[in-house]
C-alpha cells in the first residue's frame, strides 16, 4: 500500500482518537479617548486547561509491498513529519491593543 491509499477496512477502522476540545477566553476593554476615538485593550487565552490530547495517528499499515510500518497507530500527523503536531497545541496567550477613530 502506498502512502495515501485507503487502508484495509477503511480509515478509522482500527479505532478512534479521543474527542478533543479546548476552553478559550477573550476579554476586551474599551477606553474612550475622545468623542470618536477609542483604545481597546484585551487578551486572548487559548487552551486554558492545558489539554494535550492526541489528534492524529499513523494509519498506514505498511510502507510498501511486504514492508511493515513500525509506526502504525503511533502519534503522527500525515501533513507534517513532526510527532508533536499529532497533539493539541499547548496554552497560548495573546495581548492586544486596537485603536479606533
C-alpha positions in Angstrom: 0.0 0.0 0.0 1.4 3.4 -0.9 1.1 6.4 1.5 -2.3 7.9 0.9 -4.1 4.8 -0.1 -7.1 3.7 1.9 -6.1 1.0 4.5 -7.8 -2.4 4.7 -11.2 -1.8 6.3 -11.1 1.9 5.6 -9.7 4.9 7.5 -10.5 4.8 11.2 -11.3 1.0 11.2 -8.7 0.4 13.9 -10.4 2.7 16.4 -10.8 6.4 17.0 -8.8 9.1 18.7 -10.5 10.7 21.7 -12.7 13.7 21.2 -10.7 16.9 21.5 -11.7 20.4 22.6 -10.3 23.3 24.5 -11.5 26.1 26.7 -10.6 29.6 25.3 -11.2 33.1 26.6 -11.4 36.5 25.0 -11.5 39.7 27.1 -11.6 43.3 25.8 -11.9 46.7 27.5 -12.6 49.9 25.5 -11.0 53.2 26.8 -12.7 56.3 25.4 -10.1 58.9 24.4 -12.3 61.5 22.7 -15.8 61.5 21.3 -14.8 59.5 18.2 -11.5 57.8 19.3 -11.2 54.7 21.4 -8.4 52.4 22.5 -9.3 48.8 23.1 -7.0 46.6 25.1 -7.5 42.9 25.6 -6.3 39.4 25.9 -7.0 36.1 24.2 -6.2 32.9 26.1 -6.2 29.6 24.2 -6.3 26.1 25.8 -6.7 27.3 29.3 -6.9 23.8 30.7 -3.5 22.8 29.2 -5.2 19.8 27.4 -2.8 17.6 25.5 -4.8 15.1 23.7 -3.7 13.0 20.7 -5.3 14.2 17.4 -3.7 12.1 14.7 -2.3 8.5 14.4 -0.3 6.9 11.6 -2.9 4.9 9.6 -0.5 3.4 7.0 -0.3 -0.3 7.9 2.7 -0.9 5.6 5.2 1.2 3.8 5.4 -0.9 0.6 4.9 -4.5 -0.6 6.0 -6.7 2.3 7.4 -3.8 4.4 5.5 -3.4 7.7 5.2 0.1 9.1 6.7 0.1 12.6 4.9 3.4 13.4 1.4 2.1 12.7 -1.1 3.6 15.1 1.6 5.7 16.8 1.1 9.5 17.2 1.8 11.3 13.9 0.5 14.0 11.6 0.2 13.0 8.0 0.7 16.6 6.9 3.8 17.3 9.0 6.7 15.0 9.9 7.0 16.4 13.5 5.5 14.0 16.1 4.4 16.9 18.3 2.0 18.0 15.7 -0.1 14.9 16.5 -1.2 16.5 19.8 -3.2 19.6 20.6 -1.4 22.9 20.8 -0.3 24.0 24.4 -1.6 27.0 26.3 -1.1 30.3 24.4 -1.8 33.9 25.4 -2.1 36.9 23.2 -2.3 40.6 24.4 -3.5 43.2 22.0 -4.3 46.9 21.7 -6.7 48.3 19.0 -7.1 52.0 18.2 -10.4 53.1 16.7 -11.0 56.5 15.1 
